[in-house]
């Protein structure tokens, strides 16, 4: 039986990132399926962590640099006041990343199981125009979904108190920084 095209792409991507050794080890020690998804999880976790720190450093530099427009406008003179809140934000964000890295693994499982469909080639969806239309619809639905989910987190007392409120503790000039961007309650 031929390997699922999406799985073949993931294996290629894992190899490109140097994770073939981890893939062989995890599949040998955890079984083919669990080992494969473990490797995908490690890839997602690593990518999300690297991206978070790269963007955090970049935006911290950008808003801290009094020479930049953002530094002068957002942090009057480019000064970010902290006293430990940046470390708290990083710890909270990293805790969340451990869980958020699992969501794409679930997506990949659903795709590879045939529960949902991914079009690997533009011609599979009917050409370029249907591809553009579907992409626009996808992003609109995602944005509307995120809006309503976030609104629900604010309007539902239970969800706000036990899930979302922690994120909003970084809402003053003394605690706000680029590191708070994904400092969500895991």
N, C-alpha and C positions, 0 to 999 in steps of 0.2 A: 504494500500500500504506500502510495506517495505521501510525503510529509506535507502537512498543511502549509500553504504558501506563507501565511502570516507567521507560523512557527519558524519556518525557514528564514524569514526576514529577521526575526528576533535572534535566532542563532547567529546569523551573519553580523547583526549589530553587536551582540555580546562578544563575538570574536574580534570585531573591529576595536572594541574597548578593552580587549585583553582579558576577557572573562571566560575564555574557553577552558582554562584549567579549573576554575571554580565550577563551571558547568559539568565537567567530567567528574570531579570529586563529588559534587552534590548529587548528581544522578546515580553514581555508584553507591553512595552511602545513604541516600534518602529514597531511592527509587526514581525511575525515569520521570514520572509526572511531577512529583513533589520537588525533586531536585531541579527540574527545569524551571518551575515557577519560583523556587527559592533564588535561582540565579537571576531571573527577571526582577525579582524584588530587590536584590542587592544592587543591580544596575540602576533601578529607579531611585533607590535610596541614595546611592552615590551621586547620581546626576542632580537630584533635588538639593542635596546638601552642598555640592560644589556651586550650583547656581545661586543658592541662597547667600553663601558667603561672598561670592564674586560680586553679586549685585549689592549686598550690604556694604562691602568695602567701597565700591564705586559710588553709591549714593551718599555714603557718609562723607567721602572726599568731596563730592560735588556740593553738598549743602554746608559743609564745614569750611570750604574754601571761600574766604571773604572776597576774593577776586571775582567769584562767579555771581551771576544774577540771583540764582536760587539761594546761595548762602546769605546774601544780604536781605532778601525778601522774607525767607522763611525763618531764619535763625538770627535776626538782627546782628549783623557784624560777623556772621558765620560761626557763632559759638553754640555748640550743643552742650547743655548742662545735663549731667547724668547722675552721679553718685550711685552706681551699681545697677541702674535700671537697664542699661544696655546688656549686661550679662544676664539679667533676669529675662529679658526679651529673647536673647539667643537661646537660653535653656528651654524656654517655653516653645519657641519655634522649632527647635531641634526635636523636642519631644513630639510635636505635632507631625513633623516630617516622617518620623518612624511609622506613624499610622497612615499618613497621606500617600506614602509610597506604595501602600497595598492596593489603593483604588485602581491604578492602571493594571495591576496584576489581575484583579477581578474582571476588568474589561477584557483583558487578553484571554482569560479563561472562557468568558462568554462568547467571544469571537471564535476562538478555536473549537469550542463545543458546538458551534453552529446556531447558538441562541440568537445572536445578532450578526449583522453582515458588515464587512469592511470591503470596500472596493479597492483592490490593489492597483488597478489600471483604469484610466479614464474611460476607455471604451466599454468597460463593464457596466458603467452607469448610463451609457447612451451618448457619450461624447462630451465635449468641453462645456457647452452651454448647460446641460443638465447638471454637470459637476459644479459649475459656478453657482447655479440656483440652489442646489442641495447644500453647498458650503455656506452660503448666505443664510439659508433657513436654519442650518445647524447652529451658527453663531447667534442668530436672533433668539432661538429657543434656549440656548445655554444662558444668554444674558438675562432673559426674562425669568428663567428658572432660578438663577442666582439672586436676582432682585427679590423674588417672592420668598425664597428660602431665608435671605438675610432679613427681610421685613418680618417674617414669622419669628425669627430669633429675637427680634426687638419687641414684638407685640405679645408673645406668649410668655407670661411671667415665669413659668417653670423653666422653659428653654433658656430664657435670658439669664435667670439667676444661676442655673447649674451648668450652662454650656457657654454662653456668649459673654457674660459680664466680665470675665477675666481678661478678655481681649481689650475691653474698654478702659482698663485701668491706666493705659498709656494714652491719656487724652489731654495732657497739659504740656506746655512748652518745656517743663523740667523733665518730663518722662518720654516725650515723643522723639522718636528717631527712626531712621530707615530700617533698623533691625526689628521694629515692631510690625512690619508689614505682614508677616504671617505668624505672629505670636498669638496663636489661637489656642483655646483649650483643647487638648487632644481628645 
